[in-house]
Amino acid sequence: MPFVVIGINHRTAPVEIREKVVFPEHDLSVALREMTKLPGVREGVIVSTCNRTELYCLSDGGEPPLVQWLSRWHDLASHQVDISASVYRLQDSAAIKHVFSVACGLDSLVLGEPQILGQLKTAYRQAHEVGTTGPYLNRLMQTAFSVAKRVRTETRIGANAVSVASAAVVLARTVFERLENHTALLIGAGEMIALAARHLRANGLRRVIVANRSIERAQELAEEFGGSAIGLEALPSHLADADIVIASTASPQPVVTYEAVRAALRARKRKPMFMVDIAVPRDIEARVAELGDVYLFTIDDLQSVVNENIEARREAARDADGLIATRIERFEQQLKTLDVAPLIREMREGADRVRAQSAAQAQRMLAAGRDPREVVEFLATTLTNRLMHAPSQRLREAAERGDDEMLRALESLFGGEGADVEPLDATESATRQDLAPPAGAAANER
């Protein structure tokens, strides 16, 4: 029963193509139902983020027409967009490995980032609620989440900052052990500053001041983090409040001067300031680094930290690959039990019917005053005969046909040493002999 993954991601397609195949959340339920009605598709999950759109399916065999459906759903023909060169197609073990790798962050733009695991869980939950998952994809997704947890706990895949913004916050914590009671002044309101603000908030920082040339944009970002907003012209009067300064503007000239920082340090009574200049050209005058009680880092300082951490994550990723390979082998073995589950269930239900019927007959015999030993022997003999009737008949038929394969299978199931029961101990053996009914006693029950 093959697993199939059809997808487009940041490695195979630019954003102008990826954005054409995104599934809006309000369309996802309808898309899931339509996809699982395609010929050959039995179960399905759709993962759609800014960096990837992937279809996870269980098929009846071969590759269902998923690429054609994806193109039709997004009406790519009318946009003159051809995704054939950007699509990857994976099956079986390769598909399983891919899903595990995605869950662990090994296939992400930022190696080891944890956000994709949450996105994967959301995609699975939506498909499960719609009813497009079944025993196979349920098992696959739950195992993927388990593998991701193990990779997080047993490797250092997420231990090192691999973005400039996150590296800045890591460095800040080398100066200030705890950030809760400190104030950050963020200069600029672009994506890098917003990301730095999120990392600061995640590390416990409570007070944020956003300074920007456009006060409206500063207010918008400040509201997101419960902070306050100022214009760039007000920087000198607020520098003394800042324990942490992170700057990233498009200004051609420094917006934080040597004199402004020196004055702020006097007002702070020499309390240290941690400053990060992410901008190119630089936002903080280079001479600021000469001041005592200032820890100034530039984009180059941060990039060297990021590069070292990326290499550390690559090493952790190699360890994660080993864990994934081991888990894939075990997962594929577990899947084989799903193929026979309906047969096992049917066999057990049949055996339960035989047991219930035989037990009812034995109870009627007891109610009629029959000797309990005679009833026990009847029950044992009847159960044996009824449960072995079908296998015995199949064995005779296989022998008549000369079906050696069937004979070997039946021998494996019912013959050889594996069919022997555990020997009775002396007490059990003596008890059984004492209770043995006279020969032919069970034949009276019809």
C-alpha positions as CSV (number, residue, x, y, z in Angstrom):
1,M,0.0,0.0,0.0
2,P,2.2,2.9,-1.2
3,F,2.6,6.3,0.5
4,V,2.9,9.1,-2.0
5,V,4.3,12.6,-1.4
6,I,3.8,15.3,-4.1
7,G,5.2,18.7,-3.3
8,I,6.8,22.0,-4.1
9,N,9.1,23.7,-1.6
10,H,11.7,26.5,-1.3
11,R,14.4,24.2,-2.8
12,T,12.5,23.5,-6.0
13,A,10.6,26.7,-6.8
14,P,10.9,30.5,-6.3
15,V,8.3,32.3,-4.2
16,E,6.4,33.5,-7.3
17,I,5.5,29.9,-8.1
18,R,5.1,28.7,-4.4
19,E,2.5,31.4,-3.8
20,K,0.4,30.2,-6.6
21,V,-0.2,26.8,-5.0
22,V,-0.9,27.8,-1.4
23,F,-4.2,26.5,0.1
24,P,-6.0,29.2,2.1
25,E,-7.2,27.8,5.4
26,H,-10.9,28.4,4.5
27,D,-10.5,26.2,1.4
28,L,-8.7,23.4,3.0
29,S,-11.6,21.2,4.0
30,V,-13.1,21.3,0.5
31,A,-9.7,20.6,-1.0
32,L,-9.1,17.6,1.2
33,R,-12.4,16.0,0.4
34,E,-11.9,16.6,-3.3
35,M,-8.4,15.2,-3.3
36,T,-9.4,12.0,-1.5
37,K,-12.1,11.4,-4.2
38,L,-9.4,11.1,-6.9
39,P,-8.9,7.7,-8.4
40,G,-6.5,5.6,-6.3
41,V,-6.4,8.0,-3.3
42,R,-7.6,6.4,0.0
43,E,-6.3,8.9,2.6
44,G,-4.8,12.4,2.4
45,V,-3.2,15.3,4.2
46,I,-2.4,18.7,2.8
47,V,0.5,20.8,4.2
48,S,0.6,24.4,3.0
49,T,3.0,27.0,4.3
50,C,5.0,29.9,2.9
51,N,7.9,27.5,2.1
52,R,6.1,24.4,0.9
53,T,2.9,22.9,-0.4
54,E,2.8,19.1,0.0
55,L,0.2,16.4,-0.5
56,Y,0.6,13.3,1.6
57,C,-1.5,10.4,0.3
58,L,-2.1,6.7,0.7
59,S,-2.8,5.2,-2.7
60,D,-4.2,1.9,-4.0
61,G,-1.0,1.5,-6.1
62,G,0.9,3.7,-8.6
63,E,0.8,7.4,-8.6
64,P,-2.6,9.1,-8.5
65,P,-3.2,12.2,-10.7
66,L,-2.2,14.5,-7.9
67,V,-0.1,17.0,-9.9
68,Q,-2.9,17.5,-12.5
69,W,-5.4,18.0,-9.7
70,L,-3.1,20.5,-7.9
71,S,-2.8,22.5,-11.2
72,R,-6.6,22.4,-11.8
73,W,-7.5,23.4,-8.2
74,H,-5.3,26.5,-8.4
75,D,-6.3,27.2,-12.1
76,L,-2.6,27.4,-13.0
77,A,-3.3,27.1,-16.7
78,S,-5.1,30.5,-16.8
79,H,-2.0,32.0,-15.0
80,Q,0.3,30.3,-17.5
81,V,2.2,28.6,-14.7
82,D,3.8,25.2,-15.3
83,I,4.8,23.4,-12.0
84,S,5.9,20.2,-13.6
85,A,9.6,21.1,-13.3
86,S,9.2,22.2,-9.7
87,V,7.3,19.1,-8.3
88,Y,9.0,16.3,-6.5
89,R,7.4,12.9,-6.3
90,L,8.2,10.4,-3.6
91,Q,6.9,7.0,-2.7
92,D,7.1,4.4,0.1
93,S,10.3,4.6,2.1
94,A,11.4,7.8,0.4
95,A,8.1,9.4,1.2
96,I,8.1,8.2,4.8
97,K,11.7,9.6,5.2
98,H,10.6,12.9,3.8
99,V,7.7,13.3,6.2
100,F,9.9,12.5,9.1
101,S,12.6,14.9,7.9
102,V,10.0,17.7,7.5
103,A,8.7,17.1,11.0
104,C,12.2,17.3,12.4
105,G,13.0,20.6,10.6
106,L,15.7,18.9,8.5
107,D,14.0,20.0,5.2
108,S,13.4,23.6,6.4
109,L,14.9,26.8,5.0
110,V,16.4,27.3,8.5
111,L,17.9,23.9,9.4
112,G,16.2,22.6,12.6
113,E,13.6,25.3,13.0
114,P,10.7,24.1,15.1
115,Q,7.8,26.0,13.5
116,I,7.2,23.4,10.8
117,L,6.3,20.8,13.4
118,G,3.4,22.9,14.7
119,Q,2.3,23.5,11.1
120,L,2.5,19.8,10.4
121,K,0.4,19.0,13.5
122,T,-2.2,21.6,12.4
123,A,-2.4,20.1,8.9
124,Y,-2.9,16.7,10.3
125,R,-5.6,17.8,12.8
126,Q,-7.5,19.5,10.0
127,A,-7.4,16.4,7.8
128,H,-8.4,14.2,10.7
129,E,-11.3,16.4,11.5
130,V,-12.5,16.3,7.9
131,G,-12.2,12.6,7.9
132,T,-9.5,12.2,5.1
133,T,-7.0,10.3,7.3
134,G,-7.3,6.6,8.2
135,P,-5.2,4.0,9.9
136,Y,-2.1,4.4,7.7
137,L,-1.8,8.2,7.7
138,N,-2.8,8.3,11.3
139,R,0.1,6.0,12.1
140,L,2.5,7.9,9.8
141,M,1.8,11.3,11.3
142,Q,1.8,10.2,14.9
143,T,5.2,8.4,14.3
144,A,6.6,11.5,12.6
145,F,5.7,13.6,15.7
146,S,7.3,11.0,18.0
147,V,10.5,11.0,15.8
148,A,10.6,14.8,15.9
149,K,10.4,14.8,19.7
150,R,13.1,12.3,20.0
151,V,15.4,14.2,17.6
152,R,14.8,17.4,19.7
153,T,15.7,15.6,22.9
154,E,18.6,13.4,21.7
155,T,20.4,15.8,19.4
156,R,21.3,19.5,19.5
157,I,19.5,20.3,16.3
158,G,17.7,23.3,17.8
159,A,20.3,24.3,20.4
160,N,22.1,27.0,18.4
161,A,20.8,30.3,17.0
162,V,20.9,30.3,13.3
163,S,19.4,33.7,12.4
164,V,21.0,37.1,13.0
165,A,18.1,38.2,15.1
166,S,18.2,35.1,17.3
167,A,22.0,35.3,17.6
168,A,21.6,38.9,18.8
169,V,19.3,37.8,21.6
170,V,21.6,34.9,22.6
171,L,24.5,37.4,22.9
172,A,22.3,39.7,25.0
173,R,21.8,36.9,27.5
174,T,25.6,36.7,27.9
175,V,25.5,40.2,29.2
176,F,22.2,40.1,31.1
177,E,21.5,36.7,32.5
178,R,17.8,37.4,32.8
179,L,15.9,39.8,30.5
180,E,12.7,40.2,32.4
181,N,13.6,43.5,34.1
182,H,15.4,45.2,31.2
183,T,14.4,47.5,28.5
184,A,15.1,47.1,24.8
185,L,15.2,50.0,22.3
186,L,14.6,48.7,18.8
187,I,15.6,51.2,16.0
188,G,13.8,50.5,12.8
189,A,10.5,48.6,12.1
190,G,11.4,46.1,9.4
191,E,11.4,42.4,9.3
192,M,14.7,42.0,11.1
193,I,13.6,44.2,14.0
194,A,10.2,42.5,14.3
195,L,12.0,39.1,14.4
196,A,14.4,40.4,17.1
197,A,11.4,41.6,19.1
198,R,9.8,38.2,19.0
199,H,12.9,36.5,20.2
200,L,13.3,39.1,23.0
201,R,9.7,38.5,24.1
202,A,10.2,34.8,24.0
203,N,13.1,35.2,26.3
204,G,11.1,37.1,28.9
205,L,11.7,40.8,28.0
206,R,8.7,42.9,29.0
207,R,9.5,46.5,28.0
208,V,10.1,47.5,24.4
209,I,10.6,51.0,22.8
210,V,10.3,51.1,19.0
211,A,12.0,54.0,17.2
212,N,11.4,54.6,13.5
213,R,11.3,57.4,10.9
214,S,7.6,56.5,10.3
215,I,5.9,56.9,13.7
216,E,2.9,55.0,12.3
217,R,4.9,51.9,11.5
218,A,6.7,52.2,14.9
219,Q,3.3,52.3,16.7
220,E,2.1,49.3,14.7
221,L,5.0,47.2,15.8
222,A,5.1,48.5,19.3
223,E,1.4,47.5,19.8
224,E,2.2,44.0,18.8
225,F,4.6,43.6,21.7
226,G,2.9,45.9,24.2
227,G,5.6,48.6,23.8
228,S,5.8,52.3,23.1
229,A,6.8,54.2,19.9
230,I,9.0,57.2,19.2
231,G,10.4,59.0,16.2
232,L,14.1,58.9,15.4
233,E,14.5,62.5,16.5
234,A,13.6,61.4,20.0
235,L,16.4,58.8,20.3
236,P,18.9,60.8,22.4
237,S,16.3,61.3,25.1
238,H,15.5,57.6,25.4
239,L,18.9,56.0,25.0
240,A,19.5,56.2,28.8
241,D,16.4,54.0,29.3
242,A,17.8,51.2,27.1
243,D,19.7,48.2,28.4
244,I,19.6,46.6,25.0
245,V,19.7,48.5,21.7
246,I,19.2,46.7,18.3
247,A,19.4,48.9,15.2
248,S,18.4,48.0,11.6
249,T,17.3,51.0,9.4
250,A,18.0,52.0,5.9
251,S,19.6,55.3,6.9
252,P,22.8,56.2,4.9
253,Q,24.2,57.9,8.0
254,P,24.5,56.6,11.7
255,V,21.3,57.3,13.7
256,V,23.0,56.7,17.1
257,T,26.1,58.9,17.6
258,Y,29.1,58.6,19.9
259,E,28.1,61.7,21.9
260,A,24.5,60.5,22.4
261,V,25.7,57.2,23.8
262,R,28.3,58.8,26.0
263,A,25.6,61.1,27.5
264,A,23.3,58.1,28.0
265,L,26.0,56.2,29.9
266,R,26.5,59.2,32.2
267,A,22.7,59.3,32.9
268,R,22.8,55.5,33.5
269,K,25.6,55.9,36.1
270,R,27.8,53.5,34.0
271,K,25.3,50.7,33.9
272,P,26.3,48.5,30.9
273,M,24.6,48.8,27.5
274,F,24.3,45.9,25.0
275,M,24.2,47.2,21.4
276,V,23.7,45.4,18.1
277,D,24.1,47.1,14.8
278,I,22.5,44.9,12.1
279,A,22.4,47.6,9.4
280,V,24.6,48.1,6.4
281,P,25.6,51.0,6.2
282,R,25.9,51.0,10.0
283,D,23.3,52.7,12.2
284,I,25.6,53.0,15.3
285,E,28.7,55.2,15.0
286,A,31.8,52.9,15.1
287,R,33.5,55.0,17.8
288,V,30.8,53.9,20.3
289,A,32.8,50.6,20.7
290,E,35.6,52.7,22.4
291,L,33.3,53.6,25.3
292,G,33.5,51.6,28.5
293,D,30.4,49.7,29.6
294,V,29.2,49.3,26.0
295,Y,29.1,45.9,24.4
296,L,28.8,46.7,20.6
297,F,28.3,43.9,18.0
298,T,28.0,44.4,14.3
299,I,26.4,42.3,11.6
300,D,29.8,40.6,10.9
301,D,30.1,39.6,14.5
302,L,26.7,38.0,14.5
303,Q,27.2,36.3,11.1
304,S,30.3,34.5,12.5
305,V,28.2,33.2,15.4
306,V,25.4,32.1,13.0
307,N,27.9,30.3,10.7
308,E,29.4,28.4,13.6
309,N,25.9,27.5,14.8
310,I,24.8,26.4,11.4
311,E,27.7,23.9,11.2
312,A,26.8,22.7,14.7
313,R,23.2,22.1,13.5
314,R,24.5,20.2,10.4
315,E,26.4,17.9,12.7
316,A,23.2,17.4,14.7
317,A,21.3,16.8,11.5
318,R,23.6,13.9,10.7
319,D,22.8,12.3,14.1
320,A,19.1,12.9,13.4
321,D,19.4,11.2,10.0
322,G,20.6,8.1,11.8
323,L,17.6,8.1,14.2
324,I,15.2,8.6,11.3
325,A,16.7,5.7,9.4
326,T,16.3,3.4,12.4
327,R,12.7,4.5,12.9
328,I,11.7,4.1,9.2
329,E,12.7,0.4,9.3
330,R,10.7,-0.2,12.5
331,F,7.7,1.8,11.1
332,E,7.6,-0.2,7.9
333,Q,7.5,-3.4,9.9
334,Q,4.6,-2.1,12.0
335,L,2.7,-1.1,8.8
336,K,2.7,-4.8,7.7
337,T,0.5,-5.6,10.7
338,L,-2.1,-3.1,9.5
339,D,-2.5,-5.1,6.3
340,V,-3.5,-8.2,8.2
341,A,-5.5,-6.4,10.9
342,P,-8.9,-7.0,9.2
343,L,-8.1,-10.7,8.8
344,I,-7.0,-11.0,12.4
345,R,-10.2,-9.2,13.5
346,E,-12.3,-11.5,11.4
347,M,-10.6,-14.6,12.8
348,R,-11.1,-13.4,16.4
349,E,-14.7,-12.6,15.8
350,G,-15.3,-16.1,14.4
351,A,-13.5,-17.7,17.3
352,D,-15.6,-15.6,19.7
353,R,-18.8,-16.8,18.0
354,V,-17.6,-20.5,18.4
355,R,-16.6,-19.8,22.1
356,A,-20.0,-18.2,22.8
357,Q,-22.0,-21.0,21.1
358,S,-19.9,-23.8,22.9
359,A,-20.1,-22.0,26.3
360,A,-23.9,-21.7,25.9
361,Q,-24.2,-25.4,25.2
362,A,-22.0,-26.2,28.2
363,Q,-24.1,-24.0,30.5
364,R,-27.3,-25.8,29.4
365,M,-25.6,-29.1,30.2
366,L,-24.7,-27.9,33.7
367,A,-28.3,-26.5,34.2
368,A,-29.6,-30.0,33.3
369,G,-27.5,-31.5,36.1
370,R,-24.8,-33.1,33.9
371,D,-21.5,-34.1,35.6
372,P,-19.2,-31.0,35.5
373,R,-16.2,-33.2,34.4
374,E,-18.3,-34.4,31.5
375,V,-19.2,-30.8,30.6
376,V,-15.5,-29.7,30.8
377,E,-14.5,-32.5,28.4
378,F,-17.3,-31.7,26.1
379,L,-16.4,-28.0,26.0
380,A,-12.7,-28.8,25.3
381,T,-13.5,-31.3,22.6
382,T,-16.1,-29.2,20.9
383,L,-13.9,-26.0,20.9
384,T,-11.1,-28.1,19.4
385,N,-13.2,-29.6,16.7
386,R,-14.9,-26.4,15.7
387,L,-11.8,-24.2,15.7
388,M,-9.8,-26.7,13.8
389,H,-12.4,-27.6,11.2
390,A,-11.7,-24.9,8.7
391,P,-7.8,-25.2,8.9
392,S,-8.1,-29.0,8.6
393,Q,-10.3,-28.7,5.6
394,R,-8.0,-26.2,3.9
395,L,-5.0,-28.5,4.6
396,R,-6.7,-31.4,2.9
397,E,-7.7,-29.3,-0.1
398,A,-4.1,-27.9,-0.4
399,A,-2.8,-31.5,-0.3
400,E,-5.2,-32.6,-3.0
401,R,-4.2,-29.6,-5.2
402,G,-0.5,-30.1,-4.5
403,D,-0.3,-26.5,-3.2
404,D,3.0,-26.6,-1.4
405,E,3.0,-22.9,-0.6
406,M,-0.3,-23.2,1.2
407,L,0.9,-26.4,3.0
408,R,4.0,-24.6,4.3
409,A,1.9,-21.6,5.4
410,L,-0.6,-23.9,7.3
411,E,2.3,-25.9,8.8
412,S,3.9,-22.6,10.0
413,L,0.6,-21.6,11.6
414,F,-0.6,-24.8,13.1
415,G,2.2,-27.4,13.0
416,G,5.6,-28.1,14.3
417,E,7.0,-27.2,17.8
418,G,5.1,-23.9,17.8
419,A,1.8,-25.7,18.2
420,D,2.9,-27.5,21.4
421,V,1.3,-26.2,24.6
422,E,3.3,-25.6,27.7
423,P,3.7,-28.8,29.8
424,L,1.6,-29.2,32.9
425,D,3.2,-29.3,36.3
426,A,2.7,-32.4,38.5
427,T,-0.3,-30.9,40.3
428,E,-2.1,-29.8,37.2
429,S,-1.5,-33.2,35.5
430,A,-2.8,-35.2,38.5
431,T,-5.9,-32.9,38.7
432,R,-6.6,-33.4,35.0
433,Q,-6.4,-37.2,35.3
434,D,-8.8,-37.1,38.3
435,L,-11.4,-35.1,36.3
436,A,-11.1,-37.1,33.1
437,P,-14.6,-38.3,32.1
438,P,-15.3,-41.9,31.0
439,A,-14.5,-42.6,27.4
440,G,-17.3,-41.4,25.1
441,A,-19.1,-39.4,27.8
442,A,-19.1,-36.3,25.6
443,A,-20.8,-38.1,22.8
444,N,-24.2,-37.9,24.6
445,E,-24.5,-34.1,23.9
446,R,-25.8,-33.3,20.5
